[in-house]
Amino acid sequence: MTADQQESSSGLPPVLLNNDPHGFAWRVWRERTPRLVGQIKDAHPYGPAQRRALDGLLDEIAGGLIAPLGPGARDQGTWSTWGADYCGTPWLDAPFLWSESYFYRRLLDAVGFFAPGAWQGIDPFAYLKDAELRDPALEPDLAALDAVDRLPVREQGQAKLMASLWGNRADLGFRIGSAPGSAELESAGLVADDSSDLWSALGPDARVVLVADNAGREMLADLVLIDHLLRTGQAGSIALHVKPSPYYVSDATTADVLACLRRLATGTGTAERTGGRVAAALRTGQLTLGTHDFYCAPWSYHRMPADLADRFRQASLTILKGDLNYRRLAGDRAWPATTPFASVTAYFPGSVAVLRTLKSDMVTGLNPAVVARLESGGQPWRTDGRHGLVQVRRRQDDASWSPPGAPDRLAGSW
């Protein structure tokens, strides 16, 4: 019995697959992915072998079967295990979360990111991230920090929290798949707001883990929020977790954090001072950078390894940023939108908060009246990037989580 068959008999909602013509995943594979690969080919002077590999990956997704990583790949054995249920099956029949992660691993393989040679370690998405940081439109955003820092401390904090949340709209992969002009989205407000619970979980002795999502604009906003938490005594220490390698177009790596610090240093006033304080916090260890291979794995956090779970357990609060982290936290399933957020995240080893702009189908924890209002509007509110949320589940009982394979009611189901 495959893992999917086991899960279908567990009473959990079905995993979201790629084969629903009305689903978000269908549009990702039919529209956004070919556009992304075309842009990458246009932006880099890759040789014939790399270009053939990229074209072959698109052909495989469009109508072929999922192929395994080549025998020379550094993590071929790991992905062979991870793909045991899916390699040899059509892409459209695979789970969206698994296949989207595997696509980015295959893309890095196609361009030679991990292989010895001239292109080893060259981020294929760096040109997009760099352009975002060079955008002149950033100047007024950074200058506006001067006015924000004149607000009362409580209002400063809420403004910076919201900037970190709505900065998630800057996801470059999302913008690649959107209609022209849609990057200038108007905020339509939050569909859930537990920000008061988030603030109550913080304090001078709080140990915070912030799991980043995107580089560029969003990371700039994240660094501003981190600086505020440390400077105002809302956190005693913060660990900023990033991806170990390029992933999902704009996901942040250590190199992207450093690029954002350099961008802040070129500013003036509050922006420059913020960058200086963040750099100083890194030097003293009050702020640390961390990563884990699991952040590029194709699974939900239900399968997190014990060492990563220990980091979350030891934190006063883990803040997960963005759409992908939300999907991984709750499980990328067809949850009814009113399913309690606390129940689907009860397994997580510690208090957890999510700052998310909605850009995919899955959502939980919404008030029935809010869902009714959104559904009556006739707009794709789950995927258009115009709606956001702050959701929090405070620590109750760490014993509710156990490592994969243990006889736990959740661990055995996922």
N, C-alpha and C positions, 0 to 999 in steps of 0.2 A: 504494500500500500504506500503510495507516495505521500509526501508531507501535505500536499494540497488535499488529498483524499482524507487524511487523518483530520485536517482542520475542518473540512466540510461536515464531519460527523461530531464536531465538538460543541455545536450550538452557537458558535461565533458567526457573525455575518461573513459572507463570502469575501475573499480577497479580491481587490479590484484588478481586473485583467485588461489587456490591450484591445480586446476584440469587440468592444461595444461601440458601434458607429456614432452613438450620441455621447460617448464619454470623453473626458479630457484627454486620456491617453491616446485615443485614436487620432486626435488632432496633432498631438505631439509627434507621433511617428509619421503621419502623412504630410504635415506642413512644416513644423518647426525643425525637425531633425534634418531633412534635406537642405533646408535653407542654411542651417548652421554649418553643415559639412561644406556646402558651396562657399560660404564666407571664409572658412578656414583655408580652403584651397586657394582662394583668391588672395588671401592675406600673406601667404607664405610661399617661397619658391621651392616647395617640396619637389623631390625628384620623381621619376616615373614609378618607382616601386611604391613609394608612399601614396602617390595619387591613385594608383591601381588598388591599393589596399583600402583607401577611403571609399572609392567607388564600389568596390566589392562588398564593403560593409553595408552600404545603402541598398545594394541589390539584394543582399541576404535578408535585410529587414523587410524589404518590400514584398518578397515572395518566397524566401527560402527558409531553411531550417537553421536554428541556432547552432553555430559551430563553436567548438571549444577553442581555448587559447592554444597557440602553437606550442610544440614540445620545448622550445627554447625559452619560453616566457619565464620570468623569474618566479612568478607565483602560479605557475600552471597547475601544480598539485592542489593548491588551495581552491582555485576556481573549478578544478575538476570535481572536487567534493561539493562545492557550493552549487554547481550546475548539474549535478547528477540527475535531477528530476526534469531539467529543461533542455539541456543540449540534445539536439536531434529532433526537437519539436519546433513548430512554427513560432516565429516571434509574436504573432498576434495572439497566440494561446497562452503566453507566459504572463505572470503577474507583472503589473506595471512597475512596482518598486524594484523588484529583482532585475527586470530587463533594462530599466533605465540606468541603473548602476552598472550593469554589465556593458551596456553600450559605451559608456564613458571609459571603462577599462579597455574595451576593444579599440576605441578611438585613439587612446594613448599608445596602444600597441601599434596601430597603423602608422602613426607619425614618428615612431622610433623614440618615444620619450624614455623608455626604460632600457633600450638596447644600447650596447656600446656603439659609439659613432658620434658624428658631428651634431646630431639633433638630440642627443641624450640630455635630459633635464630641461629642454626648452619648452616652456609652457605654451601650448597652442592657443590659449585664450588670453595671453598677456597683452596682445595688441588691443583687445577690447577693454581690459581693465585699465591699461595705461591711458587710453583715450578718455575714459571717464574721469580720471584724476586730472587730466589736462583741460577738461571742459571749462571754458570761461564762466559758464553758469554756476560753477561752484563758488565763485568769489562772493556774490551776495549772500549765499547760504552761510559761508564761514564768517562773513562780516556781521551777520545777524546774531552771532553768538555774543557779541558785545552787549546787545540789548537784552538778551536772555539772562546774562549774568547780573543784570541790574534788578531782576525780579527778586522777590522774597525766595528764600532757599527752597521752600516746599514747592513753589510754582516753577522754579528752575528745574527741580528734579522731575516733575511731571512733564514739562516741556521736552526735556532731554530723553525721557522714557518714550514719549510719543515719537520723537524724531528717530529713535532707534527702531521702533516698530515700523513706522511708515517708510524708513529707509530701505526696508525689505522690498518695496516696490521697485527698487533699482536693479533687481535681478536681471542680469544681461540675457540669460537664456529666455526669460519670460518676455523681454522686450523684442528679442529676435522673432518670436512667434506671434507678436501682436500686430495689429493694424497700424499703419503710419499715423503718427501723432498720439498714439495711446500712451506714450511715456509721460505725457502731460496730464496725468489722471488727477481728478479732483477727489479729495477725501470725502467719503460718504459716511465716515464715522465707524465706531466699533460695534460689532455684533455681540460682543461679550467683553466686560471690563472688570477684572479682578485686581486692578492696580492697587487698591487700598490693601489687599491681602499681600501683594508683593512687597509693598513698603513696610508692612508690619513684620515681615520675615527678616528684615535687615536691621543692622545696628553696628555699633563700634567693634564688636567682636565677631561679626558675621564673616564666615568664609564662603565666598561666592565662586561658583564655577559658571562662566558664561561660554556656552558652546556657539561659536560664531556661524554665520551663514555666508553672506556675500562679502566680497572685497569692495573697493571703491567707495561710493557714497555711503553704503550701509556701514562699512567698517569705520569710516570717519565718524558717523553718528555713534557707533558702539564705543569708540575710544573716548568720545566726549562724555558719554554716560559713565564709563568706567572712571574717568577722571573725577566726575561729580561724586560718585559713590565713595571714592577714597578720600577726596578732599573734604567732604562734609561729614565724614564719620558714619556713613551708611554701610560701610564694609571695612573690615580690618585687613582683608587680603582678597585678591581676585586672581583666579586662574582663567586665562583666556585660551580656549581650545580651538584649534584650527585644523584644517585637513592636512594630511601628510603629503598629498600630491594634488595636482590640478584635478578638478572634479566639477561636474554640473556647470560648466562654463565659467561662472563667476565666484564659485566658492573660495573662501579665503584660505591662503596658506601663510606660513611665516613671512615669506617674501612680500606678500600683499600687505601684511601688517606694517612691515618696515616702509613700504612705499607710501602708505597713508601717514606714517609719522613724518616722513620727509615732506609730504604735501602740507601737513600742518605747520611744519617748520618754515615753509616759504610764505606763510600768511603773516598777518599782523594782529596786534591786540590779543583778544581772548583766544583765538585759534592758535597763535604761536605759543602763548603761555600754556595752553592745554597740551600741545604736543611736547613741550619741554617737561611738564609734570609727568606725563605718561612715560616718557623715556627715563626720567629719574626713578619712577616707581619700578620699572623693569630692572634698573641697575641695583636697587636696594632689595629686590625680591618681594616687595609688597604686591607687585603685579608679576605674574609668571606666564609664560607661553607654554602650552602643552598640546599634544596631539596623540592620536592612537590609530592604528591600522583599521580598527573597526569603523572609523568614521567614513571609510571608503568601501565598506562591506555592503552587500545588497539586502540587508536584513533590518527588521525593526529592532528597537532597543530590548525587546524581550529576549533576544539572543546575545546580549552584550556579554563579553567575557568578565570574569570575576574581578580582574584588576581594575577595569574601567568602572564597574559597579562600586568598588571600594572608594574610588575618587568621588563619585556622586554621593555615596553614603556619608562620607566625612564632611561634605559641604553643608553649610547652613541652608543654602538655596542654590539649586542649579537653574540657570536661565537658558532655555533653548531658543535659538533664534530661527525664524523662518519656516517656510512651508515644508521643506523636506524633513527637518527635524520633527515637525508636528506629525507628519505621516509616519515617521519611524517611532515616535513616542506612543501614539494611539494604535498603531498597526494600520496599514493602508487597506482598510476594509470598508464595506458598504454600511457603515454605522448609520443608523437613524440620527439626524442632526441633534435630536434632543437627548441622546444617550448621555448620562452624566459623565463629565470629564473626569471626575474623581474615580469613578468605577473603572474606566478603561486605562487609567494610569496608576492604579493602586499598587501594581507590582513594582513601580520604580523605586529604587532604594534611597529615598530621601525626599525632601520638599522640592517641588519642581514648578517652574513658571515658564510659560511660552509667550513670546512676542511674535506674532505672525500676521502677515498680509495674506489673505486667502487667494491662492492661485492654482488650486486643484480641487477635485470633487469632495474629498473627505473632510468632515468637520464633526465635532461632538460638542456637547455641553451647552447648547443654545436653548434659550427660553422658547417654549412653543409659540408664544405670541410673536416673537421676533422672527421665527422661521416662517410663520404664516404671512407676515408682512413682506418678507423678502421674496417668498415664492409668488406672491400676488403681483409683484412688480414686473414680471415678465423679462427680467434681465438675468444674465448668467452670473449671479452674485457670488457663487462659489469660486469662480475662475477668472474674473475680470480684473482682479487686483485693486478693486475699489473699497473693499471691506477688510477690516482687521480685527484682531482680538488680543486681549490679555487674559490668560487663564492660569490659575494657580491651584495646586494641590499640596497642602501642607503635610509634613511628615506625621504619620500616624504610628505605623508599626513596621520597622525595617524587616521584620521576620517574614513579611509578605513576599519578599523576593528571595529566590534561590537560584543557583547557577543552572544553565541549560542541562536538561537531562535528569534533574532532581524530581522527585515525586510531588511536585508542586502543582496545584490546579491550573496555573497559567503556564508554567514552564513546560509542562507536558503537552499543552495544547498548541503551542506555537512551534 
